[in-house]
Amino acid sequence: MLRIAVVGSGPSGVYTAQALVQQGAVPGVTVDVLDRLPCPYGLVRYGVAPDHEKIKSLQGNLRAAMEHPAITFFGNVPVGDDPRGLPPRRLLELYHAVVYCVGAAADRRLGVPGEDLAGSFSATEFVSWYSAHPDAAPDGFVLGARSAVVIGVGNVAVDVARVLARGAGELHGTDVPHAALSALAASRVTDIHMVGRRGPSQAKFTTKELRELGDLSGAETLVRAQEAALDPAWDDPAGLPAVGRRNVEVLRGWAGRPPGGRPRRIHLRFFLRPAALLGGDDGAVRAVRFERTAPDGRGGVVGTGEFEEVEAQLVLRSVGYRGVPIAGLPFDADLGVVPHAAGRVLREGVPSPGEYVAGWIKRGPTGVIGTNRSCAKETVTSLLADAGALAARRPGPVEDAHAVLRAAGREPVEWPGWLAIEAAEAALGQGLGRGPVKIPDWEGLLSAARSRS
């Protein structure tokens, strides 16, 4: 029998727990899933855009996995250097093995002057706000800007541009917190510039996400044909991988068409890299200075020395994520991951008995939600191959482990507490004439969890 802790309840954590209890190779496996937040599902709850209801419905599959009788959820239990959290060495005293599935929580920075001006935010901050993450800034966003710049051309950049461009009426039926919905309803944004340093064929968004920009009822998507044509594959994308080819075909269909008079415009810009954010006398951002780039013939770009300023009172930076070190675990600062071999944590190049990783903290911020399933399977295969050695370890009784976990959080949230949060969000939405509406703050979440009795 093995008692295993999985740290993190996003897709990688849930898939890891599911693989452990369904594998059948070792009878009697039990899994405790620990999360710093009182709510499970990670980025499916707090990262998927509210208007992507099909992807958000994945929560139903994750719920089914978490309700397996051999899996126990403990929310509001931080791990690492949090003063009320559990260090990795303590977890190894409580469990035969620990699998860390903590994602990549830090944003990459631009590294340009003015990046920290008022009005400049990471895209993650904006996503956290409209997703009701309890760590989001309590004062939220006041969308008084007329022109917004989104730096980056991945799916997250498309999400934030689309949410900015949508009317509040289109988001009324989603779980957007009510304060964010009100702010979006009062938004003065008319122009959204989504900017990439390379060309259309190298953009990181998927075609499905891209096409959604063309389906917005209150916004039109504009592409500068002369600018996009700097891409060598623009005229003939046949040799590109499937996603790149379809992206170019969609963009060519939009290129050069004149504005149609809709209230908002999304400008897709290419071959521009940020050089500086420029501030006004009030210390807030007023524009972004970009340097024009050109293909270098080797898949990259070079600066041309030509510059352009784009007006912006709001800048959202979406240039990638990085893993965050966990106190007590080794960390590769260059790659932003925990060093590992097939999921086994490496300390000074040697596998550390009982310590494993899965998800973005293992492989970096790559892939889609489904990628986490195969990633988890590899780690679980390694763990079960080590089962004999792990079983020889002697952690304390399971009752002691659960007592320690309950004591670690100020108020640990178990599965009935999470179900009470769901019920409270359904009631909140009903009172507002909407479907379920997320509770956006720690106090509200924990209060709802307490109401389970």
C-alpha positions as CSV (number, residue, x, y, z in Angstrom):
1,M,0.0,0.0,0.0
2,L,1.2,3.5,-0.9
3,R,0.1,6.8,0.4
4,I,0.9,9.6,-2.0
5,A,0.5,13.4,-1.9
6,V,-0.1,15.3,-5.1
7,V,0.6,19.0,-4.7
8,G,-1.6,21.0,-7.1
9,S,-5.2,20.2,-8.2
10,G,-5.1,21.6,-11.8
11,P,-5.3,19.2,-14.7
12,S,-1.8,17.8,-14.3
13,G,-2.5,17.1,-10.6
14,V,-5.9,15.6,-11.2
15,Y,-4.6,13.4,-14.1
16,T,-1.7,12.2,-11.9
17,A,-4.1,11.3,-9.0
18,Q,-6.4,9.6,-11.4
19,A,-3.6,7.6,-13.0
20,L,-2.4,6.5,-9.6
21,V,-5.7,5.1,-8.4
22,Q,-6.7,3.6,-11.7
23,Q,-3.4,2.0,-12.7
24,G,-4.1,-1.1,-10.6
25,A,-0.4,-2.1,-10.6
26,V,-0.2,-1.5,-6.9
27,P,-3.3,-2.3,-4.8
28,G,-4.4,0.0,-2.0
29,V,-3.0,3.3,-3.3
30,T,-4.5,6.4,-1.7
31,V,-3.9,9.9,-2.8
32,D,-4.2,13.2,-1.0
33,V,-4.5,16.2,-3.4
34,L,-3.2,19.4,-1.8
35,D,-3.8,22.9,-3.1
36,R,-2.9,26.3,-1.8
37,L,-6.4,27.5,-3.0
38,P,-9.7,26.4,-1.5
39,C,-10.9,25.5,-5.0
40,P,-9.7,22.7,-7.3
41,Y,-9.1,22.6,-11.1
42,G,-6.3,25.2,-11.3
43,L,-6.1,26.9,-14.7
44,V,-9.4,25.3,-15.9
45,R,-11.1,27.4,-13.2
46,Y,-8.8,30.4,-13.2
47,G,-7.2,30.5,-16.6
48,V,-9.7,29.4,-19.2
49,A,-11.6,32.4,-20.6
50,P,-15.2,32.7,-19.3
51,D,-16.7,32.6,-22.9
52,H,-14.9,29.2,-23.6
53,E,-17.7,27.2,-22.0
54,K,-16.8,24.0,-23.9
55,I,-13.3,24.0,-22.4
56,K,-14.6,25.0,-19.0
57,S,-16.9,22.0,-19.1
58,L,-13.8,19.9,-18.6
59,Q,-14.4,20.6,-14.9
60,G,-17.0,17.8,-15.0
61,N,-14.3,15.3,-16.0
62,L,-11.9,16.5,-13.4
63,R,-14.7,16.4,-10.8
64,A,-15.4,12.7,-11.6
65,A,-11.7,11.9,-11.1
66,M,-11.5,13.8,-7.8
67,E,-14.6,12.0,-6.4
68,H,-12.8,8.6,-6.6
69,P,-13.0,7.1,-3.1
70,A,-9.2,6.7,-2.9
71,I,-8.7,10.5,-3.5
72,T,-9.0,13.1,-0.8
73,F,-8.9,16.9,-1.5
74,F,-7.3,19.3,0.9
75,G,-7.6,22.9,-0.2
76,N,-6.1,26.0,1.5
77,V,-3.0,24.0,2.3
78,P,0.1,25.7,1.0
79,V,3.4,23.9,0.4
80,G,6.8,25.5,0.5
81,D,8.0,28.7,2.2
82,D,4.6,30.0,3.1
83,P,4.6,30.6,6.9
84,R,1.6,28.3,7.4
85,G,2.7,25.8,4.7
86,L,4.4,22.4,4.7
87,P,8.0,22.1,3.5
88,P,8.8,19.2,1.2
89,R,10.9,17.5,3.9
90,R,7.8,17.4,6.1
91,L,5.6,15.9,3.3
92,L,8.1,13.1,2.9
93,E,7.7,12.3,6.5
94,L,3.9,11.9,6.0
95,Y,3.8,10.2,2.6
96,H,5.6,7.4,0.7
97,A,5.8,9.8,-2.3
98,V,5.0,13.3,-3.2
99,V,4.2,14.5,-6.8
100,Y,4.5,18.3,-7.4
101,C,2.1,19.6,-10.1
102,V,2.3,23.3,-9.3
103,G,2.4,24.8,-12.8
104,A,4.3,27.9,-13.9
105,A,3.0,30.8,-11.9
106,A,5.4,33.7,-12.8
107,D,5.1,35.9,-15.9
108,R,8.1,36.5,-18.2
109,R,9.1,40.1,-18.3
110,L,9.7,42.3,-21.3
111,G,12.9,43.8,-19.9
112,V,12.3,47.2,-21.5
113,P,12.2,50.7,-19.9
114,G,8.8,51.7,-18.6
115,E,7.5,48.2,-18.1
116,D,6.3,49.0,-14.6
117,L,4.5,52.3,-15.4
118,A,0.9,52.7,-14.1
119,G,-1.4,51.1,-16.7
120,S,1.0,48.3,-17.6
121,F,0.0,44.8,-16.4
122,S,0.8,41.3,-17.1
123,A,-1.9,39.5,-19.0
124,T,-2.1,37.1,-16.0
125,E,-3.2,39.9,-13.8
126,F,-6.1,40.7,-16.2
127,V,-7.0,37.0,-16.6
128,S,-7.0,36.6,-12.8
129,W,-9.3,39.6,-12.4
130,Y,-12.0,38.4,-14.9
131,S,-11.6,34.8,-13.6
132,A,-12.1,35.8,-10.0
133,H,-8.8,34.5,-8.7
134,P,-8.7,35.3,-5.0
135,D,-5.1,36.7,-5.3
136,A,-6.2,39.3,-7.9
137,A,-5.9,42.9,-6.9
138,P,-9.0,43.8,-5.0
139,D,-9.5,47.1,-6.8
140,G,-9.5,45.3,-10.2
141,F,-9.4,47.2,-13.5
142,V,-11.1,50.5,-14.4
143,L,-11.2,50.3,-18.2
144,G,-11.0,54.0,-18.9
145,A,-8.4,53.6,-21.7
146,R,-9.4,54.3,-25.3
147,S,-6.5,52.4,-26.8
148,A,-5.0,49.1,-25.4
149,V,-1.9,47.2,-26.5
150,V,-1.6,43.5,-25.9
151,I,2.0,42.4,-26.4
152,G,2.1,38.8,-27.6
153,V,0.4,36.6,-30.1
154,G,-0.4,33.4,-28.2
155,N,-3.8,32.1,-27.0
156,V,-3.7,34.1,-23.8
157,A,-3.1,37.3,-25.8
158,V,-6.1,36.4,-28.0
159,D,-8.2,35.7,-24.9
160,V,-7.6,39.1,-23.3
161,A,-8.1,40.9,-26.5
162,R,-11.4,39.1,-27.1
163,V,-12.6,39.8,-23.6
164,L,-11.7,43.5,-24.0
165,A,-13.6,43.6,-27.3
166,R,-16.7,41.8,-26.2
167,G,-19.8,43.6,-25.0
168,A,-20.8,42.9,-21.4
169,G,-24.1,41.5,-22.7
170,E,-22.1,38.7,-24.3
171,L,-20.5,37.8,-21.0
172,H,-23.6,38.1,-18.9
173,G,-24.3,34.4,-19.1
174,T,-20.8,33.4,-18.0
175,D,-19.3,33.1,-14.5
176,V,-17.4,36.4,-14.7
177,P,-17.5,38.1,-11.3
178,H,-20.1,40.8,-11.1
179,A,-17.6,43.6,-10.4
180,A,-15.6,42.7,-13.5
181,L,-18.8,42.4,-15.6
182,S,-19.7,46.0,-14.5
183,A,-16.3,47.3,-15.4
184,L,-16.4,45.7,-18.8
185,A,-19.8,47.2,-19.4
186,A,-18.4,50.7,-18.6
187,S,-15.3,50.1,-20.7
188,R,-14.2,53.0,-23.0
189,V,-11.8,50.8,-25.0
190,T,-12.3,51.2,-28.7
191,D,-9.0,50.0,-30.2
192,I,-7.0,46.9,-29.2
193,H,-3.6,46.3,-30.7
194,M,-2.3,42.8,-30.5
195,V,1.4,42.9,-31.4
196,G,4.0,40.2,-32.2
197,R,7.7,40.5,-32.9
198,R,7.6,37.9,-35.6
199,G,5.3,37.1,-38.5
200,P,1.9,35.6,-38.9
201,S,3.3,32.1,-39.7
202,Q,5.1,32.0,-36.4
203,A,2.3,33.3,-34.2
204,K,1.5,30.9,-31.3
205,F,-2.3,31.2,-31.3
206,T,-4.4,28.3,-32.5
207,T,-6.6,28.7,-35.5
208,K,-9.8,28.1,-33.5
209,E,-8.8,31.0,-31.1
210,L,-7.9,33.2,-34.0
211,R,-11.2,32.7,-35.8
212,E,-13.1,33.7,-32.8
213,L,-11.8,37.2,-33.2
214,G,-13.6,37.4,-36.5
215,D,-16.9,36.3,-34.9
216,L,-17.4,39.2,-32.4
217,S,-20.6,41.0,-33.0
218,G,-19.3,44.4,-31.8
219,A,-15.7,44.4,-33.0
220,E,-13.9,43.9,-36.3
221,T,-10.4,42.5,-36.8
222,L,-8.0,44.4,-39.0
223,V,-4.7,43.2,-40.6
224,R,-2.2,45.4,-42.5
225,A,-1.5,43.4,-45.7
226,Q,1.8,45.2,-46.4
227,E,3.1,44.5,-42.9
228,A,2.0,40.8,-42.8
229,A,3.4,40.2,-46.3
230,L,6.9,40.6,-44.8
231,D,6.5,37.0,-43.7
232,P,8.1,34.8,-46.4
233,A,5.2,32.3,-46.1
234,W,2.5,34.9,-46.6
235,D,1.9,34.5,-50.3
236,D,2.3,30.7,-50.3
237,P,1.7,29.0,-46.9
238,A,1.5,25.5,-48.3
239,G,4.8,24.5,-46.8
240,L,3.9,25.4,-43.3
241,P,2.8,23.1,-40.5
242,A,-1.0,22.7,-40.5
243,V,-1.7,25.3,-37.7
244,G,0.6,27.9,-39.2
245,R,-0.9,27.4,-42.7
246,R,-4.5,27.7,-41.4
247,N,-3.5,30.8,-39.4
248,V,-2.0,32.5,-42.5
249,E,-5.1,31.6,-44.6
250,V,-7.4,33.2,-42.0
251,L,-5.3,36.4,-41.7
252,R,-5.1,36.7,-45.5
253,G,-8.8,36.7,-45.6
254,W,-8.9,39.7,-43.2
255,A,-5.9,41.6,-44.6
256,G,-6.5,44.9,-46.2
257,R,-10.2,45.1,-45.6
258,P,-11.3,48.6,-44.5
259,P,-13.0,49.3,-41.1
260,G,-16.7,48.5,-41.1
261,G,-17.9,50.9,-38.5
262,R,-18.2,48.6,-35.5
263,P,-17.7,50.2,-32.1
264,R,-14.4,48.3,-31.4
265,R,-11.4,47.3,-33.5
266,I,-8.8,44.6,-33.0
267,H,-5.6,45.5,-34.9
268,L,-3.4,42.4,-35.4
269,R,0.2,43.7,-35.9
270,F,3.4,41.8,-36.8
271,F,7.1,42.3,-37.0
272,L,7.2,44.8,-34.1
273,R,9.1,44.3,-30.9
274,P,8.6,46.4,-27.8
275,A,11.5,48.8,-27.2
276,A,10.0,50.9,-24.4
277,L,6.8,51.9,-22.7
278,L,6.4,55.7,-22.7
279,G,4.8,57.6,-19.8
280,G,3.0,60.9,-19.5
281,D,3.3,63.6,-17.0
282,D,1.0,61.7,-14.7
283,G,3.4,58.7,-14.5
284,A,1.0,56.4,-16.5
285,V,1.7,54.8,-19.8
286,R,0.7,56.8,-22.8
287,A,2.2,54.8,-25.7
288,V,4.4,51.8,-26.6
289,R,7.5,52.3,-28.7
290,F,8.1,49.4,-31.1
291,E,11.1,48.6,-33.3
292,R,10.3,47.3,-36.7
293,T,11.8,43.8,-37.2
294,A,12.5,41.8,-40.4
295,P,13.0,38.1,-41.0
296,D,16.6,37.0,-40.6
297,G,16.3,34.0,-43.0
298,R,16.8,31.5,-40.1
299,G,13.4,31.6,-38.5
300,G,14.1,34.6,-36.3
301,V,14.0,38.4,-36.7
302,V,16.4,41.3,-36.6
303,G,15.8,44.9,-35.7
304,T,15.7,47.4,-38.5
305,G,16.3,50.5,-36.5
306,E,12.9,51.9,-37.5
307,F,10.6,52.7,-34.7
308,E,6.8,53.3,-34.3
309,E,4.8,54.5,-31.4
310,V,1.3,53.0,-30.7
311,E,-1.0,55.0,-28.4
312,A,-1.9,53.0,-25.3
313,Q,-3.4,53.9,-21.9
314,L,-3.5,50.2,-21.0
315,V,-0.8,47.6,-21.8
316,L,-1.2,43.9,-21.2
317,R,2.0,41.8,-21.5
318,S,1.5,38.3,-22.6
319,V,5.0,36.9,-23.4
320,G,5.0,33.6,-21.5
321,Y,5.3,32.0,-18.1
322,R,8.0,30.6,-15.9
323,G,8.0,28.1,-13.0
324,V,8.5,29.4,-9.5
325,P,11.0,27.7,-7.1
326,I,9.5,25.7,-4.2
327,A,11.6,26.2,-1.1
328,G,13.2,22.8,-0.3
329,L,13.1,21.5,-3.9
330,P,15.9,21.8,-6.5
331,F,15.2,24.3,-9.3
332,D,16.7,25.0,-12.7
333,A,16.5,28.8,-12.9
334,D,17.5,28.9,-16.6
335,L,14.6,26.6,-17.7
336,G,12.2,27.5,-14.9
337,V,11.6,23.8,-14.0
338,V,12.4,21.3,-11.3
339,P,15.2,19.0,-12.8
340,H,14.0,15.5,-13.3
341,A,14.4,12.2,-15.1
342,A,11.1,10.9,-16.4
343,G,9.3,12.7,-13.6
344,R,11.8,11.7,-10.8
345,V,13.1,14.8,-9.1
346,L,16.9,15.0,-9.4
347,R,19.0,16.4,-6.6
348,E,22.6,17.0,-7.8
349,G,21.8,14.7,-10.7
350,V,20.6,11.8,-8.6
351,P,16.9,10.8,-8.2
352,S,15.5,11.9,-4.9
353,P,13.6,9.0,-3.3
354,G,9.9,9.7,-3.1
355,E,9.9,13.1,-5.0
356,Y,8.3,13.5,-8.4
357,V,7.0,16.2,-10.7
358,A,4.4,16.5,-13.5
359,G,2.9,19.3,-15.6
360,W,4.5,22.7,-16.3
361,I,6.9,22.6,-13.4
362,K,8.3,19.4,-15.0
363,R,8.3,20.3,-18.7
364,G,7.9,24.1,-18.8
365,P,4.8,26.0,-20.0
366,T,4.1,24.0,-23.2
367,G,1.2,22.1,-24.7
368,V,-2.5,22.2,-24.2
369,I,-4.6,20.9,-21.3
370,G,-4.6,17.4,-22.8
371,T,-0.8,17.3,-22.8
372,N,-0.9,17.0,-19.1
373,R,-2.4,13.5,-19.3
374,S,0.5,11.9,-21.1
375,C,2.9,13.9,-18.9
376,A,1.2,12.6,-15.8
377,K,1.3,9.1,-17.1
378,E,5.0,9.1,-17.6
379,T,5.6,10.3,-14.0
380,V,3.1,7.8,-12.6
381,T,4.9,5.0,-14.6
382,S,8.2,6.0,-12.9
383,L,6.6,6.2,-9.5
384,L,5.0,2.7,-9.8
385,A,8.3,1.3,-11.0
386,D,9.7,2.5,-7.7
387,A,6.9,1.1,-5.7
388,G,8.9,-1.5,-3.9
389,A,11.5,1.0,-2.6
390,L,8.8,3.5,-1.8
391,A,6.8,0.9,0.3
392,A,9.9,0.3,2.4
393,R,9.7,3.9,3.6
394,R,7.8,4.3,6.9
395,P,5.7,7.5,7.0
396,G,3.5,8.0,10.0
397,P,-0.1,6.7,10.2
398,V,-2.6,8.2,7.7
399,E,-4.5,9.7,10.7
400,D,-1.4,11.7,11.6
401,A,-0.9,12.8,8.1
402,H,-4.5,14.2,7.8
403,A,-4.2,15.8,11.2
404,V,-1.0,17.6,10.2
405,L,-2.7,18.8,6.9
406,R,-5.7,20.0,8.8
407,A,-3.4,21.9,11.1
408,A,-1.3,23.3,8.3
409,G,-4.0,25.5,6.8
410,R,-5.8,28.1,8.9
411,E,-8.9,26.4,7.7
412,P,-8.3,23.5,5.3
413,V,-11.1,23.0,2.8
414,E,-12.1,19.4,2.0
415,W,-14.4,18.2,-0.8
416,P,-17.7,19.0,1.0
417,G,-16.3,22.6,1.6
418,W,-15.7,22.9,-2.2
419,L,-19.2,21.7,-3.0
420,A,-20.5,24.4,-0.6
421,I,-18.5,27.0,-2.5
422,E,-20.1,25.8,-5.7
423,A,-23.6,26.0,-4.1
424,A,-22.8,29.5,-2.9
425,E,-21.7,30.6,-6.4
426,A,-24.9,29.2,-7.9
427,A,-27.0,31.1,-5.3
428,L,-25.0,34.3,-5.9
429,G,-25.7,34.1,-9.7
430,Q,-29.4,33.4,-9.1
431,G,-29.7,36.5,-7.0
432,L,-28.1,38.5,-9.8
433,G,-30.3,37.0,-12.5
434,R,-27.3,35.0,-13.9
435,G,-25.9,31.5,-13.9
436,P,-23.3,30.6,-11.3
437,V,-21.0,33.6,-10.6
438,K,-17.6,33.1,-9.0
439,I,-16.8,34.4,-5.6
440,P,-13.7,36.6,-6.1
441,D,-12.1,36.8,-2.7
442,W,-10.5,34.6,0.0
443,E,-12.9,35.7,2.7
444,G,-15.9,34.9,0.6
445,L,-14.6,31.5,-0.5
446,L,-13.7,30.4,3.0
447,S,-16.9,31.7,4.4
448,A,-18.8,29.7,1.8
449,A,-16.7,26.6,2.6
450,R,-17.6,26.9,6.3
451,S,-21.3,26.9,5.4
452,R,-21.2,23.2,4.5
453,S,-22.4,22.4,8.0
